[in-house]
Structure formats: structure tokens, C-alpha cells
């Protein structure tokens, strides 16, 4: 995946909703994980793990997860530049109160 040119307005709006970033997942996967939009999930890859908000969207295919490049770059610098880390586990964290 390569870096894309996101309009500044859209980028700023996304940061307001997800200030610490997000992992984008399909609604079917969210249902299987019992996760709702903006709930915390744990993402695990060979390079490490993190807790991050879920962004539920049908813009990503079922069975796939998307992490924006500005999150990936900070999270897993050991992976090849410009490539997403391979996610091995995606699980729900505790439900919000």
C-alpha cells in the first residue's frame, strides 16, 4: 500500500473522531468480534501489538483490516517502508462503560 493524498479537511475530521488513530474493519468482522465503531480493539502483528479504536466501514473487504499509514509508520517501523504490518490477531478489548 502506498501513501495517498487525503484532503486536509477529511484528515482533520478523522483526527477529531479518532485522535489516536484507528484500524478499519468491515461491519461483518465487527459483528463477529462483537465490536462497535470507536470501541477499543487489540491489534497484534509479528512486530508488536497495540490497542486502538475500531472504525467500522464497508470500505474495507471482509476479513481484511486497514491501518492508515500515519499510524503504521509510528507503530511498526521495523517493517519495510510503505508496507502494512501483517496483522495476525484482532480482538475486542473491554467494552466501554
N, C-alpha and C positions, 0 to 999 in steps of 0.2 A: 504494500500500500504506500502511496506517495502522499506527500503533503498537498493539501488542496487550498485554494484561496477562498476562505469563508468571509462573507461580508462582515464588516466590523459590527454593524448593528446586530446581526444574528449571533455573533460571537459574544458580545456583551450581554445579550439577553440570556444566552446559555449559561454564562458565568453567574448571573443573578439566581437562576434556578438551581444550578449545580456548582456552587463555589469551589468545591474540592474535586471537581471532575465527575465523570460517570463512566459506566460501562453500559452500552446499549444492547438490549436483548429483545427478542421477538415476544409478543404477547403470549404465544403458546408456551414458550420456555418460562416466562414469568409465572404462568398458571401452574406449570409443573413444579416450579420451585416454591410456590406459594409466596410470591413476591409482588409487590405493587410498585408503581412509579415512585421514585425518590426514597425507597427503602434501602437500607444498607445490605450489601452483599459482600462476600469474600471471594476474591479472585486469586487463584493460585497458578503459578507457572514454574518452570524449571528455574527461573531467575529470582523468584521470591513470591511474596503474597502481599495483598493489601485489602483493606476494607474501603469500599467506595459505594456511591449511590447508584442504583439501577435506573436507567432511563428506558422505559418500555415503549417500543416503537415498532411498527411493521415495516420500517425502512431497512431492517436487517433481517436476513433469512433465518428461518427456524433452525436451531442447532448451532447458530453462529453467535459470536459476541463481538462488539466493536468498541474499542477504546480509542478516543481521539489522540492524535499524535502528540499534543502538548501534555497529555498525561503519560503516555508511553515513554516519552523521552526522559521524564523525571523518574519514572518508576523502574525501568529496566534498561539501563544504559549499556549493559553487557551484551545485549542482543545486537545484531547487525543494524546499523543506522537505517532508518526508513522502513524497517520491518516490524510488524506487531509481534510481541511475545506470544508463544503458543500457550493458550490457557488450557490447563489440564483439569481444573476444578472450579466450578462456580456454585456457590451455596449461599443460602439466606443467613443473615446474621439475626440476632434477636429482633423481634418486632418492635416498632416504635410504640411508645406508651401513649 
